[in-house]
């Protein structure tokens, strides 16, 4: 049953990431969508990481599919190719600081 929950969570996470990223890519030059999903996914994972319930596996799947290292890396390469060093380094710093910070905050909340 856990595997089924994981698959369902993964599907929902992937669709959610696509919709959020698409909206922000159409409306902003900075890759806000990936930053938002990575930060939120890190926070959510921090909340559920200690749970051993079957439904937690839906959360693990959701977070795994929602967050993305490959799209983040692609955004960095796009900024580098465009010669936009400010966006490149801002994006790196924001993803790491907000992502790790969100996870640590959630862990402190969840105990």
C-alpha angles and dihedrals in degrees: 000000000000091000091054091051089048092052093047091049091048093053092049092046093051093049091046092051092049094050095045094045093046092052094051095043090055093049108032139041094216114075094246094154095064092043091052096047093045092049095044092044091051091050093047092047089051089055096049103033094095095050120100096186122124091245090057087071089063086055092049090051092046093050093045093053095038096054120061136194095179096056089045090053091047091052089052091051091049091052091047093050090048090052090241100144093164093058091043095055095036090054093048093049095043095050094048098040096042095039096049091038091052092050092049092047092050092048090052090050096046095044 
